Amino acid sequence: MKLKQVFLTVAISAVTAFGVMFTYNKYLQNSKTYGGQEAGVIPSNYKFAKLAENTSVNPPGAVDFTQSAAAALPTVVHIKTKTNAKQINNNLPRNQRPKNPFSDFFGDDMMEQFFGNQRGYIPEQKASGSGVIISADGYIVTNNHVVENADELDVTLSNKKSYKAKVIGTDAAYDLAVIKIEESGLPFLLYGNSDEVKIGQWVLALGYPLNLETTVTAGIVSAKARSLGLNKGTKTNSPVESFIQTDAAVNQGNSGGALINTNGYLIGINSAIASPTGYYSGYSYAIPVNIVKKVVDDLIKYGSVQRGYLGVATVNTNDISAEAKTKMNLNFKGDGLVITEVSANSGAADAGLKKGDIIKSVNGVAVTLPSELQELVTRYKPSDKVTVVFSRNGTEKTIVATLKNKAGNFDLVKSDNSAMSKLGAEFITLTPKKAKEYGIPGGVIVKKIADGALSDQTRMRDGFIIVKVDDTEIKTIEDLTKALNNVKTITISGFYPGYDGLYDYPITLD
């Protein structure tokens, strides 16, 4: 009796499982969408996409990546960079010099005993990454960190043709760059819409990892609007991070490559991996294409990114403790982004937003993370208007805010090719009081070094005080600006407060 019951149970389970599988398979065959994307649709103007006529290699209903991969592969390029050897100044105190990575094991003295003092010399460096062709006439988008400081750029297409490339524009805050090769009739990738990307949908990552040929990996979107703090080390005060997180395998060399959906549309630029070893170990991160579009357009049109600012600091309402609410004198109800600070003379202040207000959406897009708000706002330029829905004391309100630039006005930022800009730093004229303390008639403080000649060619550090350029005495920023006019090679002299002696930094301004 018991044996019959066992057989009966097994038979019923088998029939049930077969029925479920048959019904699910029929559903997939009849369904027009997979993961929120229209299945098998390739834009008609993908002239380069030679899609396979025989699709019987995959069972009915299976997710098929072959068409989207075939469409995108010819648009992803290999970027090889070369940075020339440089002789740099080496007279900083030891505790301010860049540290040799082997010093922890052998010590500075032993390293110099065996290998000599090579701190003043940077040898030739070569590296590689990926890029995506975005126009038929040769514009390519990649990461800023792929091309940063490179003296030569070589681009190789999937058909093995190679070209010299020039940099059109870069932006460290977004970690994006646009370069160009001189060619026409190139295949290019079409922009998708990263706002429509759904967690759980299939994506493909394409690039040239580890100096291999073009490589395609698949994964799913595991998160959106990730802010990891990766761009904080890029010498910019206002990095933009709102990554698409995937589990598609991405390695060194994939940077600047394409993240596409199953339709073959570009939805992101692969930028980083989360790894304790430097190699793929689970998660990779891509810059959303809606940010990419804005940055690319600005770099091509203006030479620099026209970034709009709302002028608020926010935090998710659930991330503020009762104690912090009391301390910051915040009184709010509901979910969203609570404003913890409103900058004076900002678009938010002009529109009437206040500390304690809860932002619900911007231009109809809901926001729950500060990175989501940042991503939305940075798509616009100064003078653009955005509609903000917010809650104040439980009452929902709507305002229209006009975005400003970082300086608090509506001017567009022009690309600056002046000598001062090429130095790449923020300068302040030394106050008469401080000058008297130091026993000098005046000087210019190097407040913050960013990207430029000072960081590329010297080991100058923040806080250095310039007192001379060649034989010209420098007392003010105006003196420094005049001294740099119409010169190619200069020597900047000055001192570090608290250290004895003058330091000389030879610089060549291209």
N, C-alpha and C positions, 0 to 999 in steps of 0.2 A: 504493500500500500504506500509506504513511504517512498519507494523507488518510483512509482507512477507519479507521485506528486512532484518529485524532483524533475522528472522528464517534462511534465506539464508546465512547470515554472520556466524551465529553460526554453521550451518552445514558444511560450507567450512572449518572453523577453526578446527572443530573436526576431519574431514577427513585428513586435513594436519598434525595435531598433531599425529594421529594414524600412518600415513605413515612415519613420521620422527622417531617415536619410533620403528616401525617395522624394518626400514632400519638400525637404530643404533644397535638394538639387534642382527640382522644378522651379522653386522660387528664385534661385540664383539665375537660372536660364532666362526667366521672364523679367527679372529685375533690370532696370536701366541704369542703376547707380551702384557704385561700390565706394564706401567710405565717404559719401558726400560728393563724389566726383562723377561726372557723366562718363560712362564706360566707353573706351575705345575711340573717343573723339579726338582727331588730330586736325588742327587748323589747315584749311586748304592752301594757305600760302607757305606751308612748310615745303618749299620746292626741293629741299635737299633730302627730305625724309623718304627713303625707298622702303616702304612698308611691305612686309612679307605678304604675298598673296595666299600662301598656304598657312592657315591658322590652326590646322588640326594637330599641331604639336602639343597643344594644351587641351585637357579635357574640358567639356562644356561647363561654364560657370566658374572656372578657375581664374584667379587674378593673373593677368598677362602683362608683363612689363616690356615685352619686346618692341612694341611699336613706339612707346614713349622714349625708350632708350635709343632706338634707331634715329628718332627725330632730334634728340638732344646731343648725342655724341659728337657730331661734326661741329657743334658750336662751342665746345669746351676745349680750351687751349692750355698748353704747357708753357709756363713763364719761367725762364731761367735768368737769374740776376747775377751781376758781378759788381762788387764794390772794390775800388782800387785801394792799394796799400796806402796808408797815411802815416806821416810822421807827426806826432803830436807833442805838445809841451809836457814835460815830466817833472816840473819843479814844485809840485804840491807837497805838503807834509804827508808822511806815509799814511796817517790815519784818514786822509781825505782821498787817497788814491783808490781806483777800482781794485777790488780784491781778486787775486789769482785763485781760481777754484781749487787748486791743489795745495794752497798754503795751509789749509786746515790739517793736512796730513804731514807736510814736510817743513812748513814754516817759510816765511819770506826770505830769511837769510840764506837758507839752504837752496831755495829755488833760484836765487840770484847767483849763488856760488856755482851751481851746475849749469844754468842756462843763461846767465848774464842778465843785465838789467834791460829787459825788452819792453818795459812799461811805456816807453815813449814811441812805440811803433805798433801800428795795427796792420797785420799782413792782409794781402788780397783775400777777399771772401767771396764764395759762390754759394748760391742757394736756389731753390726752385719752389714754385707754387703753381696754382691754377688760375684760370680766368674764364670769363664767359663773353662770347661775342654778342653784342646787343644791337648792332646795326650792320647793314650790308657794306658800309664804307669803312669798317675796321675799328669802331669803338669797342673797347673791352672793359668790363668791370671786374675788379679783383679787390683783395684786401689791401689796406694801407700798409700793413706789416709785411706784405709780400714784396712790395717795391720800395719801401722806405729806405732812403740813403743810397739806393743803387745808382751806380754810374753807367751801367749798361743793362739794357733789357732785350732779351731775345724771346720771341714768341714762336712756338711750333704748333701748327694745326694738326688735326687728326690725320690729315693726308700726308704728313711729314714735311710740308713746306714750312720754311722758317723765315721770319721777318725781324728786322730791328723795330723796336717800339719806342715811343716817347710818352712821357707822363703828361697828361692833360690837366689833372688836378688830383689832390689828395685831401683827406680829412681824417685826422687821428681820432677825433671824438666819436665818429661813426665807424672807424676802422675800415674805410672804403676808399678806393682810388679808381680813376679812369685813365686808361692808357690807350694808345692808338697805333695801328699799323697802316701803312699805305697800300691799300688793296681795295678792290670793288667786287661786287657780286658775291659777297661772302654769305654763308648761312648764318642765321642769327636766331637766338632764342626769344620767344615771346614772353612778355610779362604776364604773370597770373595775378591773383589777388590774395595776399596773405591774410586779410581779414576773414576770408572764407575757409581758411585752413581749420580742420577739425582734429581734436585729439583722437588718436586711434586710426587715422587714415594712413594709407600707404604712401611712402615717398621714396625717391631714389636720390642718392648722392653720387655725383660724377666729378672726377678730377684725376690728378696725376700723383697719387700718394707714393711716398718712398722712392721717387724717381722711376716708377713703373709707367707703362703705357696707360692710356685711358682706362679707367676702372669704374665700374658701376656697382654700387651696393644698395641694398634695399632695407627699409625699416619702417617704423610707424612714428607718427608725431606723438611724443609722450608728454609734452607740456608746451605752453606758450608763455610769452612775456617773461622769460627768465632773465633776471639781472644778477650777474655773477661777480661784478667788480673787476672783470678782466681788463677793461680799458682804462682803469685808473692809473696804470703805470705808463700811459702814453703821453705824458706831459701835457695833458689837457685838463682844465678845471671842471669841464662839464661833459663827461663822456655819456654816450647814448647806448643803452643796452636794453634790448627787449627781445631776446633770442627765441627762435623756434627750437625746441629740444627734440632730438630724434634718437633712435637707437640704430640708425644706419651707420655702418662702420666708416669712420673718417680717421685718417692718419696725417702725419706730417707730409706736406705737399698737396693735400686736399684744399688748403686754405685758398679762398677765392673761387673755388669751383661751384658748380650748380647744385641746388636742391630743387628737384622738380616733383610735380604731382603725376599721377598716372595718366594724365592727358598730355604730358610733355610740356607743361607751362612752368616757367621759372617762378618759384615761390620763396626762394631764399638764396643767400650766398654763404656757403660753408665757411666758418670763421674760427672755430675753436673746438677742443675736445676736453672732457673731464677725465683726467688720467693722472695717477701718481707716478707713472713711468715715462710719460711723454708719448705713449702709443695708445691706440684705441683700447678702452676698457669698459665700454658700456654706453656712454652718452656723447653726443656731438651737438654742436650749436650753430645755427644759421641766422644771419641777419635777415629779417622779413623783407620781402621784395617791395612792399609799399614804402619802406624807408629807402631802399636802394634806388627806386625810381626817382624820388625827390632829390637825393644826393647827386645822382648821375646827371640829372637835368641841370642842376645848379652849377656843378663843376664844369660842364660843357659850356653853359651859357655865360656864367659870371666868373668862373675860375675859382670860386669859393662858395661854400654852402650858405644860403640865405636862411638862417634859422630863426624861427619865431619863438618867443618866450611868453608864457602866460603869467609867470611871476608868483607861483605858489609852491610851498613845500607841503607835502601830503603824506598820510600814512593810512593804511586800511583801518577802519573803525574797530575791527576785532583785535588789532595789534596794540591798542592802547589800554593800559591797565587803569583801574579806577584811581589808583594813586597818581598816575601820570596825568589823568584828566583833571584831577584836583589841582595838581601842581601847575599845569599849563592853563588853568581856568577855562577848561573846555566844557561846553554843555551841548550835547548833541544826541540825537536818537536816529537809529536806522543804520543800514549797511551802505558802504561806499567808501569814498576817500575823504577823510576829514582833513580840512585845511589847518595846518599847525602854524603857518606863517604866510603872510602876504607881503611881497616886496613893495616898497614905496615907489611911486611913479611907474607902476607896471600896468599891463593890460588888465590884470585881475583887479587891482586897486581902482583903476578908472571905472571898471564895470560895476563895482560895488561889492565884490566878493570879500568876505570877512573871515577872520580866524574862527574856527568852530563850524563853519558851513561844511556840508557833506556833498561833494561832487558825485553825481550819479552817472552822467554821460556827457560826451563832447561830440557835437555834430551827429547825434543819434547813436553813437557807439558807447555801450556801457563800459564803465571802468571800475575795477576793484583793486588794482595794483598800481602803485606809483609808476612802475615801468610801462604800464599800459597807457597811462595819461601822458607820460613823456613821449612815447612812440607816436601817439596821435598828434600832439601839439607840434612836434618837430617836423611833421610833414608839411607844415605851412611856413610862409615867410613873413617878415615884418609887414604890417599893415593889413594882413589877412584877418578876416573876422571868423570867429568860431562861436557856435551856440552851446552854452553850458547849462545843463539842467542840474540843479542842486537843491538841497533841503536845508532849511534854517528853522530851528525849533519845531521840527515836525511838519512844517509847511513847505511844499515843493514850489520852487520858483525857476524861472528861465531868464537868462540874460545873454546878451551878445557882447563878447569881449574882442577888442582889437589887439592883436599880438604886436609886441615891440621886439626890437633887437636887444642884445645883451647890454647895450649902453643906455637903454631906456628911451629910444626914439624909433622912428619908422624908416630910417635910412637903410638902403641896401649896402651890404659890405662888399667893397671892391677888392679885387686881387691886388695885393701890394707887393711890388717888385723892388721897392726901395732898398738901399743898403742897410738901413736900420732893421727892416723886416727880415733881410737875409741873415742877420745875426741871430734872430730867433730867440728873443728874450723880452721880458718886461723890465723897463728901466724907471728909476726915480732919481730926481735931483737930490743930492745930499743937502740937508738943512744946514743953515749957517751955524746953528748950535752944535750939531754933530761934527761939522767940519772943524770947528774950533777945538772940540774935544780931541780930534785926531791930529790937530796941528797942521792942517792943510787949508789952502784957500777955497777949496770946493772939490766936488767929484760927483760921479754918477753911480748909484747903487744898482747892481744887477739883481733885481728882486726875484725873478723866476725865469729859469732857462727852459725853453721849449725846443721845438725842432728848428734847426738851422745851423749856421756855421759854428756857433759856440759849442753846441753839443757834438757836432760831427768832427770838428778839428781840434778841440781843446778838451782839457779836463777842468775847465772853470766850473766853479760851484756857485749856487745861489748865495748872495750876500757879498760877493766880490765888489770892491769899490774901484771904479776906473778913474785914474787921475791923468793918464796920458794916452794919446794915440800917436805913435811915432814920436815926433818931437813937439807935438802940439799939446798944450796944457788943457785939460778937460775939467770944467767947473760945473757945467749944466748939460741937460739933454740937448739943448740947442748947439752947444759946442761940439758934442759928440756927433750930431747929425751933420754939421758942416765938415767935420774932420773926415767923415766917411765918403763925402761926395767925390765922384770921379777918381776913385782909387781902387786898385785891384788887390794889392797886397799891403797889409798893415800889421803893426804890432801894438796890441793893447796892453798897457801897463797899469798896475794897481796893487792893491793889498787886501788881505783878509783881516778884518778886525780881530785882534787877539793873537795874531801871528806876526813875527818879525819879518822884515824884508819886503821887497817888491817882487812881483811875479810878472813875467812877460809871456804873452800869448800871441804868436804869429798866426795870422788868418789870411786866407785868400777868398775874396768875394767874387763869385762867378758872375 
